[in-house]
Amino acid sequence: MASLSVTVITKNEAHNIEACLRSVMFANQLVVLDSGSTDETVEIARSLGAEVSVSSDWLGFGKQKNRALALASSDWVLSLDADERVTPELQAEILAVLEAPAFDVYAFPRLSSYCGQYMRHSGWYPDRVTRLFRRQSAQFSDDLVHEKVLTSCQVGLLGSQLLHESFKSFEAVLDKVNRYSSAGAQGLLKKGKKASLGKALGHGFWAFIRTYFLRLGFLDGRMGLVLAISNAEGTYYRYLKLWLLQRDARRLSPES
């Protein structure tokens, strides 16, 4: 059977890292790349046998995950976030892949929770994520947020799901909306995208329509409505912040 490394990037994930690592104790190597946690993340990870490295700078999710990949030494790599857990069913499928792989890269569905409710609509499921691959067959994009796996290989699909214990409170939702909208605005700015107040409103409204109606968010009940509004806010803030960045750049320009 081929060997497996699990990679996880962390910062202040003491409340998550133990459950994450315990769900993948079948792996040959556990790699944790920490970004300067001030809680017990590093100590917990090491107590569970993980090889922990600490990086002093933060270049974004994509580059950080690629740094973690560089620390993996097994034949295969499974990349996880600290708030994700491998189910026993998914573990069985992964072990079968390691025994007799049909592809070099695999994706599988992810079931995510939102303030205590697993969301099966709203564009959140099946939410197939590409995370299992033969080492050096794939890498992550350099995006600050919403990084993607880049590969030239055909991607196989596993049937069992990964659990994503995201957003345990609405405070966590608001925190992530703020952080991701800021990083998203920076990413759009680097790509040369343009924004205006009208575009920010339009993108936010469309995000609500897409989540609640087109992606059947109403079938998730009241939390589906909460999620649709949250998505609309996050999209609106991303383009609003981009507009403000561009406005500030014009004010500082010598030609203005």
N, C-alpha and C positions, 0 to 999 in steps of 0.2 A: 504494500500500500504506500502511496506517495505521502510525503510529510506536509503538514499544514502550519502556517504562521497566521495568527490573528493580530491585526494592528488596530490600535485605538488611539485617537488623539484626545487630550483632556485639558481642562482647566477648571478647577474647583468642582469636581464631579464626585466628591466623597459620597453623596447620596445615591449615586448611580453605578459607580465602577464595580462594586463587589458583585451585584446581580449580573452585570454584563459579563464579567470574566468567569463567573461560576457557570454561566450558560455555555461556555466554550472550553471547559477544562479538558475536553478530548483532543485539543490541538497540541501539536508538538512544541510550539513556541508562542508565548504571549508577549507582544510588544506594545508598550504604552509610551507615547511621546507626549510629555506634559509641557504646558506653556506657562509655568510659574504659578502653580496652585498655591493658595494660602491656607487651604484646608488640609484634610488628611488623605487626599487622593493618592499621592505618591506612596505613602506608607501602606495604605490598604492594597494597592496594586502589587507592591513588592511582597507583602505578606502572602499573597495568592500565587506567588511564583513568577510574576511578570518581570520582564526585562524593561526597566524604566529608564528613559533618557529625558532630560529637561532642556528645552531650547529657550534662550533668553529673548528672542525676538519673535514677532508674529507677522507673517507675510500673507495670511489668508488661509482659508480652509483647504483649498486645492493644493497649494505648495506645502502646507503642513502635512497633509496626508501622503504626499509624495516623499517627504522626509521620513515618515514612518515606514513607507514601503521599502526605502533604502536600508532599513534596519532589519528587515525580514530575511531569513536565511533558508526557509523551507521551499519545497517544490511548488507549493500552492500558497496563496494568500487570501484570507478573508478579512475584509476591511469593515469595521463596525464603528458606530458612534457609541458613546458611553451610555446613552439612554435606550439602546437596542438590546434585545435578548433573542438568542437562538432557541427555538422551540425544540423539544425532543424529536418531533417529526422532521424538522429541517435538518437537525443533526444527522439523522439516519440517511437523508438524501445526500448530504455533504460527504459522509463517509463512503457512500456508494460511488460517488464521483471520484473520490480519491482512489478507490479500488479499481475502477474501470471507466475513465473519463471518455465521453463522446465528443466533448468540446473543450476548448482551452479557457473559455470564459462563460460564466453563468450568471443569470439574474433570477430573482425570486420575488414573490409578492411581499409587501410590508403592510401590516395592520397597525395603525397609529391611534393613540388615545388623545383626546382633547378635553382637558378639565374633567377627567375621570370617565369619559365615554369613548368607546372604540367607534371610529367613524368608518362606515362601510359605503359611503357615497361622498358627495361634495368634492370629487376629484382626488380623494385621499385613498381610495382603494380601487383596484389592487396595487397601485403605486409600485410597480415592479422596479427594483433597484439592482443594478449590476455591481456585485461586491465580491464574488468568488472568481478567482482567475489564477491560471498558471503564472508564476512569478516571471516578470519581464514580458508578459503578453498584453499588459494593459498598464495604464497610469491615470492619474487624475488630471483634469484641466487645471489651469492656474487661476481660476476664478476666486475672487475673495469670498463669495458665498455661492451656494447652489452649484457646487463643483460637480463635474460629470466624469465618468470613467471613459477614457479614450482608448479604443482598441480597433485594430483592423481585422480581428477575428470574428467569426460567426458566434453569436451569443446563444447558448442553450438556456432553457427555462426549467427551473425546478418548481414543483407544485406547492410545497409547504411554505408557510409564511414566517417572516421575521416579525417579532413584536417590537413596537416602537412606543416606549413609555414617555411620550412628549407632553409638555404643557400640563403639569400636574395642578397648576393654579392659574387664575387669570392674570395674576401679577407676572407670571412667567411668560404668558402670551404677550403682554404689553412690553416687557423687557426685550423679547426677541423681535417684535415688530419694530421697535426703535433701533436696535442694533443692526438688523438685517436691512432695513430701509436706508440707513446711512451707508452701509457697505454697498448696497445695490445702486445707490445714487453715484457713488464713486466709480463703480464698475461701468455704469452707463456713460459717465463723463469720459472715462478713458476710451470708450468705444466711439466717442464723437456724437452720441445721441443728443437731441435737442428736446427741451421741455418748456412748457408754459403753464400758467395756472389753469387754463382751460384744459390742456392735455392731462394735467394731474387729476382734475375732476372727472374727465372722461375715462381715463384708465381705471380709476377707482370704481366708477359706476359699472363699467364693463366687468370688472373682477367680481362684483357682487352678482350680476346677472349670470355670469358663467358658473360661479360656484353654486348658487342657490337653485337656479332653474336648469341650465344646460347639463350640469353635473349632478343633478337630483339631490342637492343638499337638503331640500325640504323633507326628504325621506329619513334624514337623521334627526328629525324632530326639532325641538327648541334649540339644541346645541348646533344643529345645522344652520339655523339662522344666525346664531352668535358667531359661528365660524365664517359665514359669508360676509358679515359686517366686518369682522376682523381682517379678512383677506382684502376687502375693499379699502380699509384704512391703511393697511400695509402698502398696497399698491399706490394709493394716493400720496402717502408720505414719501415713498421712494421718488416719485416724479416731482413732488413739491420740493424735496431737498435738492434734486438735480437742478431745478429751476433757480433755486436760491444760490446754489454753487455757481451757476453760470452768471447770475446777476452780480454776485460779488466779484467774479473774475472780470466782468466788464468794468466795474467801478474801479478796480485796481489797474486796469490796462492804461498804459501811457497815452493811448490814442483816444481814450474816452474823455 
